[in-house]
Amino acid sequence: MKKWFQLLRKAIRGSEESFTEGSINRAIFLLSVPMILEMVMESLFAVVDIFFVSKVSTEAVAVVGLTESVITLVYSVAIGLSTAATATIARRVGEGNTNGARHAVGQVIVISLAISAVTATVGTWFAGDILRIMGADAKVIELGTDFARIQFLSSPVVILLYSLSGALRGAGAAATAMRSLIVANCFNMILGPVLIFGLGPFPELGVTGAALATALGRSIGVGYQLFSLTKAQKSLGLLWADLRPDPKTIATIVKVATGGTVQFLIGSASWIFLTRILSEFGSDVVAGYTIAIRVIMFTLLPAWGLSNAAATLVGQNLGAGKPDRAEKSVWKCASYNFIFLLGLAVLMFIGAEQLIGLFSPNPQVIATGKMALRVLCLGYAAYAYGMVVIQSLNGAGDTKTPTVLNLICFWAIEIPVAYVLAVMMNFGPIGVFASVPFAESILALLGIWRFRLGKWKLVKV
């Protein structure tokens, strides 16, 4: 017991480390603990926002749901860059090329700022039109336009927070990424109620205050990451020269990031279509679905932490010329994930109504959220293997395969099935909910099949 406590302490304190030698179980533990906590911190942004915004009105929750479904396109770009950063930097660390790893981080920052400038400009200008396209009624558009503008305007810090976390994870410094999210969330949890409800000398801004609090919290988190990269991390001690654009390095990162970004754009865009279908059934349904998705994403965080640990282990071990160790690490992560999510699914199914009730007193919202939660958690066993093998392929730099699989499962299967069940066959919202575990199960099976073929071992980054 003492040994595990010491290991847990080491995982939380963190250090830059190569995981190409020694016990695989130890490596998984040291990587996954801070990554799980990092994922918890990232998801807390959404949970905290929904918790406080739900006290304002049902329309305010709908604003968050509709806006976030579009903002996921920005998250997709951020996750794509994070994927490329993890794969590239983990490979350099595995090779022992610390200068190359540091230089890659600098180029990730350059790319992040360039892309986010475009998304911030376009999203801010067309915020109201985007809500209208998503099916929002006049009251929701009036209430939520400023919220949407601030969300889009904060694109640079969103993208940097993700991409720099990916860079730190690739270097084995997952604890630093974790701490940056803790700092960001502390400020968000303090500023959220203050700005939403107008506590003390601050004005009551409602749902707009939630957007401001999140943007400010994330900005402080990015500041902590940059400070860590320039002052604290040994191998990633950034220099100004690393921020000078290097076309060759940028091309390499963009090649990997493009596959990762398109991959997550495909998945994110499918969620937009699902939300659009649900908007036909009213704001209460959208609000219930929004709360259920937040709960689902929060409870899946340990699983994502294990998946990200697998991606780092794959990248570093491939860099060290140890593909068999990389593969063994993936299957161990997947088996642990399966055990965790199977137990969690049972608890979620039983406690669905109580969980949704924490966020809203509205009976219709609770009924929809409970239904969504119970249906979505039926896919947890499939998610366990699917998310690990997909992230492992990304960690190897093979972002093309997950992109194709996502396109098939989310666009050729999930969206048509949702529309047919919900609209054409008149099953209503439950038809949309049922399409998700169905498509995710197929994705898991296809992902396992592709991973077993072993072509990812030959990818060069």
C-alpha positions in Angstrom: 0.0 0.0 0.0 2.8 2.3 0.9 4.4 1.6 -2.5 1.2 2.6 -4.4 0.9 5.7 -2.3 4.4 6.7 -3.2 3.8 6.0 -6.8 0.6 8.1 -6.7 2.5 10.9 -5.2 5.1 10.7 -7.9 2.5 10.7 -10.6 0.8 13.8 -9.3 4.1 15.7 -8.6 5.3 14.7 -12.1 8.6 14.9 -14.0 9.7 14.6 -17.6 10.2 11.0 -18.2 10.8 8.5 -21.0 8.6 5.4 -20.7 10.5 3.0 -23.0 12.0 0.9 -20.2 10.7 -0.9 -17.1 7.3 -2.0 -16.0 4.4 -1.2 -18.4 1.9 -1.1 -15.6 4.0 1.5 -13.7 4.3 3.6 -16.9 0.5 3.4 -17.5 -0.1 4.5 -13.9 2.4 7.4 -13.9 1.0 8.7 -17.2 -2.7 8.1 -16.7 -3.2 9.6 -13.2 -2.2 13.1 -14.2 -3.9 12.7 -17.6 -7.1 11.6 -15.9 -7.0 14.6 -13.5 -6.2 16.8 -16.5 -9.3 15.5 -18.4 -11.4 16.0 -15.2 -10.2 19.6 -15.0 -11.0 20.3 -18.7 -14.5 18.9 -18.4 -15.2 20.9 -15.2 -15.4 24.0 -17.4 -18.5 22.6 -19.1 -20.0 21.1 -15.9 -19.5 24.3 -13.9 -21.0 26.4 -16.6 -24.1 24.2 -16.9 -24.5 24.0 -13.2 -24.6 27.8 -12.7 -26.3 28.6 -16.0 -29.1 26.1 -15.3 -30.1 28.4 -12.3 -30.7 31.2 -14.8 -33.2 29.7 -17.2 -33.9 26.7 -19.5 -33.2 29.1 -22.5 -29.8 29.8 -21.0 -28.9 26.1 -20.9 -30.1 25.8 -24.5 -27.8 28.7 -25.5 -24.8 26.8 -24.0 -25.9 23.6 -25.7 -26.4 25.1 -29.2 -23.2 27.2 -29.0 -21.0 24.5 -27.6 -22.2 22.1 -30.4 -20.7 24.6 -32.9 -17.7 25.5 -30.7 -16.7 21.8 -30.9 -15.4 22.6 -34.3 -12.8 24.8 -32.6 -12.2 22.0 -30.1 -11.6 19.7 -33.1 -8.9 21.9 -34.4 -7.4 22.1 -31.0 -7.5 18.3 -30.4 -6.0 17.7 -33.9 -3.1 19.9 -33.0 -2.8 18.3 -29.6 -2.7 14.9 -31.3 0.1 16.0 -33.6 2.0 17.6 -30.7 1.8 14.4 -28.7 2.8 12.1 -31.6 5.7 14.3 -32.8 7.2 15.2 -29.4 6.8 11.7 -28.0 8.6 10.4 -31.0 11.5 12.9 -30.5 11.7 12.1 -26.8 11.8 8.4 -27.6 14.7 9.1 -30.0 16.5 11.1 -27.3 16.3 14.3 -29.5 15.4 16.9 -26.9 16.3 19.8 -29.2 13.9 18.5 -31.8 11.2 18.1 -29.2 11.6 21.7 -27.9 11.6 23.1 -31.4 8.4 21.2 -32.3 6.7 22.8 -29.3 7.6 26.3 -30.6 6.1 25.5 -34.0 3.0 24.1 -32.4 2.5 27.5 -30.8 3.0 29.3 -34.1 0.4 27.1 -35.9 -2.1 27.4 -33.0 -2.0 31.2 -33.1 -2.3 31.4 -36.9 -5.4 29.0 -37.0 -7.1 30.5 -34.0 -6.9 34.0 -35.4 -9.2 32.9 -38.3 -11.7 31.0 -36.2 -12.0 33.8 -33.7 -12.6 36.4 -36.4 -15.2 34.4 -38.3 -17.1 33.0 -35.3 -17.3 36.4 -33.6 -18.6 38.1 -36.7 -21.3 35.5 -37.4 -22.3 34.5 -33.8 -26.0 35.4 -34.1 -26.3 33.8 -37.5 -24.7 30.6 -36.2 -27.3 30.3 -33.4 -30.1 30.9 -36.0 -28.8 28.2 -38.3 -28.7 25.8 -35.3 -32.5 26.3 -34.9 -32.5 28.7 -31.9 -35.7 30.7 -31.4 -35.7 34.5 -31.2 -35.4 34.5 -27.4 -32.4 32.1 -27.3 -30.7 34.2 -30.1 -31.2 37.4 -28.1 -30.0 35.9 -24.9 -27.0 34.0 -26.3 -25.4 36.0 -29.1 -22.9 37.7 -26.7 -22.2 34.3 -25.1 -21.4 32.9 -28.5 -19.2 35.8 -29.5 -17.1 35.5 -26.4 -16.7 31.8 -26.9 -15.4 32.3 -30.4 -13.2 35.2 -29.4 -11.5 33.0 -26.9 -10.4 30.5 -29.6 -6.7 31.3 -29.2 -6.6 30.2 -25.6 -8.8 27.2 -26.2 -6.5 25.9 -29.0 -3.3 26.7 -27.1 -4.6 25.1 -23.9 -5.2 21.8 -25.8 -2.1 21.9 -28.1 0.4 22.8 -25.3 -1.2 20.0 -23.1 -0.5 17.6 -25.9 3.1 18.8 -26.1 3.6 18.3 -22.4 2.0 14.8 -22.5 4.2 13.8 -25.4 7.3 14.8 -23.3 6.1 12.7 -20.4 5.3 15.9 -18.4 1.6 15.1 -18.0 1.5 16.5 -14.4 2.4 20.0 -15.7 -0.5 19.9 -18.2 -2.7 18.7 -15.3 -1.7 21.6 -13.1 -2.4 24.2 -15.8 -6.0 22.9 -16.0 -6.3 23.0 -12.2 -5.2 26.7 -12.2 -7.6 27.5 -15.0 -10.6 25.8 -13.3 -10.0 27.4 -10.0 -10.4 30.8 -11.6 -13.4 29.7 -13.6 -15.2 28.3 -10.5 -14.6 31.6 -8.7 -15.4 33.9 -11.5 -18.4 31.9 -12.8 -21.0 32.6 -10.1 -19.5 36.1 -9.5 -20.1 37.2 -13.1 -23.3 35.2 -13.8 -25.2 36.4 -10.7 -23.4 39.7 -10.1 -22.0 39.0 -6.7 -20.3 41.9 -4.8 -19.4 44.9 -7.0 -19.7 42.9 -10.2 -22.6 43.3 -12.6 -25.1 40.5 -13.2 -24.2 39.2 -16.7 -26.2 36.0 -16.8 -25.1 33.4 -19.4 -22.6 36.0 -20.8 -20.8 35.9 -17.5 -20.2 32.2 -17.9 -18.4 32.7 -21.2 -16.3 35.5 -19.7 -15.3 33.4 -16.7 -14.3 30.4 -18.8 -12.3 32.6 -21.2 -10.4 34.3 -18.4 -9.8 31.0 -16.6 -8.4 29.4 -19.7 -6.2 32.4 -20.4 -4.6 32.1 -17.0 -4.1 28.3 -17.6 -2.3 29.0 -20.9 -0.1 31.6 -19.1 0.9 28.9 -16.6 1.7 26.5 -19.4 3.9 29.1 -21.2 5.7 29.9 -17.9 6.3 26.2 -17.3 7.7 25.7 -20.8 10.1 28.6 -20.6 11.2 28.3 -17.0 10.4 25.0 -15.5 10.7 22.1 -18.0 14.2 20.8 -18.7 14.0 19.4 -22.1 11.2 21.7 -23.3 12.8 25.0 -22.1 11.6 27.1 -25.0 13.8 29.8 -26.6 12.7 32.7 -28.7 14.4 31.0 -31.7 12.0 28.1 -31.4 9.1 30.4 -32.2 10.6 31.5 -35.6 8.5 29.8 -38.3 10.2 26.7 -39.7 8.4 25.5 -42.9 9.8 22.0 -42.7 8.8 21.4 -39.1 5.4 23.1 -39.6 4.7 20.9 -42.6 5.4 17.8 -40.6 3.2 18.8 -37.7 0.4 20.1 -40.0 0.4 16.8 -41.9 -0.3 14.9 -38.7 -2.6 17.6 -37.3 -4.7 17.7 -40.5 -5.6 14.1 -40.1 -6.3 14.6 -36.5 -8.3 17.8 -37.0 -10.4 16.3 -39.9 -11.0 13.2 -37.8 -12.4 15.2 -34.9 -14.2 17.6 -37.1 -16.1 14.7 -38.6 -17.1 13.5 -35.1 -17.9 17.1 -33.9 -19.9 17.9 -37.0 -22.0 14.8 -36.4 -22.9 16.1 -32.9 -24.0 19.4 -34.5 -26.4 17.5 -36.8 -27.7 15.4 -33.8 -28.3 18.6 -31.8 -30.0 20.2 -34.9 -32.4 17.2 -35.1 -33.2 17.4 -31.4 -33.9 21.2 -31.6 -37.0 20.2 -33.6 -38.4 18.8 -30.3 -38.0 22.0 -28.3 -35.6 23.8 -25.8 -36.4 21.4 -23.0 -35.2 18.4 -25.0 -32.0 20.3 -26.0 -31.4 21.3 -22.4 -31.9 17.7 -21.2 -29.6 16.3 -23.9 -27.0 19.1 -23.1 -26.9 18.1 -19.4 -26.7 14.4 -20.2 -23.8 14.9 -22.6 -21.9 16.9 -20.0 -22.4 14.1 -17.4 -21.3 11.5 -20.0 -18.2 13.4 -21.0 -17.3 14.0 -17.3 -17.6 10.3 -16.4 -15.6 9.2 -19.5 -12.6 11.3 -18.4 -10.7 8.5 -16.6 -11.1 6.5 -19.8 -9.7 9.3 -21.9 -6.8 9.6 -19.5 -6.0 6.0 -20.1 -6.4 6.5 -23.9 -4.0 9.5 -23.9 -1.5 7.4 -21.8 -1.6 4.7 -24.4 -0.9 7.3 -27.2 2.1 8.6 -25.4 3.4 5.1 -24.7 3.0 4.2 -28.4 4.8 7.4 -29.6 7.8 7.0 -27.2 8.2 3.3 -27.7 8.0 3.6 -31.5 10.7 6.3 -31.3 12.8 3.9 -29.2 12.4 1.1 -31.8 10.1 -1.0 -29.5 6.9 -1.6 -31.4 6.0 -4.8 -29.5 6.2 -2.9 -26.2 4.0 -0.2 -27.7 1.4 -2.8 -28.7 1.4 -4.6 -25.3 0.9 -1.2 -23.6 -2.2 -0.5 -25.7 -3.9 -3.8 -24.9 -3.2 -3.4 -21.2 -4.7 0.1 -21.2 -7.8 -1.2 -23.1 -8.4 -4.0 -20.6 -8.2 -1.6 -17.6 -10.5 0.8 -19.4 -13.1 -2.0 -20.1 -13.2 -3.0 -16.4 -13.7 0.6 -15.3 -16.4 1.6 -17.8 -18.4 -1.6 -17.4 -18.8 -0.9 -13.7 -19.5 2.8 -14.3 -22.3 2.0 -16.9 -24.2 0.1 -14.2 -24.0 3.0 -11.8 -25.0 5.5 -14.4 -28.0 3.6 -15.5 -29.3 3.2 -12.0 -28.6 6.8 -10.9 -29.6 8.6 -14.1 -32.5 10.6 -12.8 -30.7 11.7 -9.7 -27.7 12.9 -11.7 -29.8 15.0 -14.1 -31.8 16.4 -11.2 -28.7 18.0 -9.8 -28.6 20.3 -12.8 -32.3 21.2 -13.4 -35.6 21.0 -11.5 -37.6 21.1 -14.8 -39.5 17.7 -15.1 -39.3 17.6 -18.9 -35.6 18.4 -18.8 -35.0 15.6 -16.2 -37.1 13.1 -18.2 -35.2 13.8 -21.4 -31.8 13.8 -19.7 -32.5 10.6 -17.9 -33.5 8.9 -21.1 -30.4 10.2 -22.9 -28.1 9.1 -20.1 -29.4 5.6 -19.9 -29.3 5.0 -23.6 -25.8 6.6 -24.1 -24.2 4.6 -21.2 -25.2 1.3 -22.9 -22.2 1.9 -25.2 -19.6 2.2 -22.5 -18.2 -1.3 -23.0 -17.5 -0.5 -26.7 -16.2 3.0 -25.8 -13.6 1.3 -23.6 -11.7 -0.4 -26.4 -12.6 2.0 -29.2 -11.2 5.2 -27.6 -7.9 3.4 -26.6 -7.1 1.9 -30.0 -8.1 5.1 -31.9 -5.9 7.2 -29.7 -3.1 4.7 -30.0 -3.3 5.0 -33.8 -3.1 8.8 -33.4 -0.2 8.4 -31.1 1.7 6.5 -33.7 1.0 9.3 -36.2 -1.5 7.3 -38.2 -4.3 9.9 -38.1 -5.6 8.8 -41.5 -7.1 5.5 -40.3 -9.2 7.0 -37.5 -10.4 9.8 -39.9 -11.8 7.2 -42.4 -13.4 5.2 -39.6 -15.0 8.3 -38.1 -16.3 9.3 -41.5 -17.9 5.9 -41.9 -19.3 5.5 -38.4 -20.5 9.0 -37.7 -21.7 10.3 -41.2 -22.7 7.1 -43.0 -24.2 5.4 -40.0 -24.9 7.6 -36.9 -26.6 10.6 -38.6 -28.8 8.7 -41.0 -29.8 6.2 -38.2 -30.7 9.2 -35.9 -32.8 10.9 -38.5 -34.6 7.7 -39.6 -35.4 6.7 -36.0 -36.2 10.1 -34.6 -38.1 11.7 -37.5 -39.1 9.2 -40.2 -40.1 6.4 -37.7 -41.4 8.9 -35.1 -39.4 7.5 -32.2 -38.5 11.1 -31.2 -35.4 12.0 -29.2 -34.7 8.4 -28.1 -34.0 7.6 -31.8 -31.2 10.2 -31.7 -29.8 8.9 -28.5 -29.8 5.3 -29.7 -27.8 6.1 -32.8 -24.8 7.1 -30.7 -23.9 3.8 -28.9 -24.8 1.9 -32.1 -22.2 3.9 -34.2 -19.6 3.9 -31.4 -19.8 0.1 -31.2 -19.1 -0.3 -34.9 -16.2 2.2 -34.6 -14.7 0.1 -31.8 -14.9 -3.1 -33.8 -13.4 -1.5 -36.9 -10.7 0.2 -34.8 -9.6 -3.1 -33.2 -9.5 -4.7 -36.6 -7.2 -2.0 -38.1 -5.0 -1.9 -35.0 -4.4 -5.7 -35.2 -3.2 -5.4 -38.8 -0.1 -3.5 -37.3 0.5 -1.0 -40.1 0.7 1.8 -37.6 4.1 0.4 -36.5 5.6 1.5 -39.9 4.4 5.2 -39.8 7.1 7.8 -39.9 6.8 11.1 -38.0 
